[in-house]
Amino acid sequence: MEHKINEIVHHLSHSQQQMARILEAQRHAAVRMAQIIHAMPDSMVPRVSDTEKSGLHIEQVNGSIASYLNAMADFQQTAADHLEIVMKELRGGENEE
């Protein structure tokens, strides 16, 4: 039984490492987009006629950040759910002994 639990923990660990890599890539993309917008010279700042385009770009950056935060929350919830299952299995194994 302990061997099966160890295998499950190993697979969960691997899948969570992969999810963490994906989230890290999303974070880098969001940070880079924010840096690009921040680094834009004033001459590129949209005029009143370009307000709609500017709003679209701001929405894209905000959407990317929100997507990253939602994915991070999902990752944390998944990790907690998996840990809960493992802890129940470990407690069950202790009760059997």
C-alpha positions in Angstrom: 0.0 0.0 0.0 2.8 2.4 0.9 4.4 1.7 -2.5 1.2 2.7 -4.3 1.0 5.9 -2.2 4.6 6.7 -3.0 3.8 6.2 -6.8 0.8 8.5 -6.5 2.8 11.2 -4.7 5.5 10.9 -7.3 3.0 11.3 -10.2 1.3 14.2 -8.5 4.6 15.9 -7.9 5.5 15.5 -11.5 2.2 16.9 -12.8 2.4 19.8 -10.4 5.9 20.6 -11.6 4.6 20.7 -15.1 1.7 23.0 -14.1 4.2 25.2 -12.3 6.3 25.5 -15.5 3.2 26.5 -17.5 2.2 29.1 -14.9 5.8 30.5 -14.8 5.6 30.9 -18.6 2.3 32.7 -18.3 3.8 35.0 -15.7 6.8 35.8 -17.8 4.5 36.7 -20.7 2.3 39.0 -18.6 5.3 40.7 -17.1 7.0 41.2 -20.4 3.8 42.7 -21.9 3.5 45.1 -19.0 7.2 46.0 -19.4 6.8 46.7 -23.1 3.8 49.0 -22.5 5.6 50.8 -19.7 8.7 51.3 -21.9 6.7 52.8 -24.7 7.8 56.4 -25.4 5.3 59.2 -24.9 5.2 59.7 -28.7 3.6 56.2 -28.9 1.0 56.9 -26.3 -2.3 57.0 -28.0 -4.0 60.3 -28.7 -7.7 60.8 -28.0 -8.6 59.3 -31.4 -6.6 56.2 -30.5 -8.3 55.7 -27.1 -10.2 52.7 -28.3 -7.0 50.9 -29.4 -5.3 51.8 -26.2 -8.2 50.4 -24.2 -8.0 47.2 -26.2 -4.3 46.8 -25.4 -4.9 47.5 -21.7 -7.7 44.9 -21.7 -5.3 42.4 -23.2 -2.7 43.0 -20.5 -5.3 42.9 -17.7 -6.8 39.8 -19.2 -3.4 38.1 -19.3 -2.7 39.0 -15.6 -6.2 37.9 -14.6 -5.6 34.6 -16.5 -2.3 34.1 -14.7 -3.9 34.7 -11.3 -6.8 32.4 -12.0 -4.4 29.7 -13.1 -2.3 30.1 -10.0 -5.5 29.8 -7.8 -6.5 26.7 -9.7 -3.0 25.3 -9.2 -3.1 25.9 -5.5 -6.5 24.3 -5.2 -5.4 21.3 -7.2 -2.3 20.9 -5.0 -4.5 21.1 -1.9 -6.9 18.6 -3.2 -4.2 16.1 -4.1 -2.5 16.6 -0.7 -5.8 16.0 1.0 -6.2 12.6 -0.8 -2.6 11.6 0.0 -3.1 12.5 3.7 -6.3 10.5 3.9 -4.5 7.5 2.4 -1.6 7.9 4.8 -4.0 8.1 7.8 -5.8 5.1 6.5 -2.6 3.2 6.3 -1.7 4.1 9.9 -5.1 2.9 11.1 -4.6 -0.4 9.4 -1.3 -1.0 11.2 
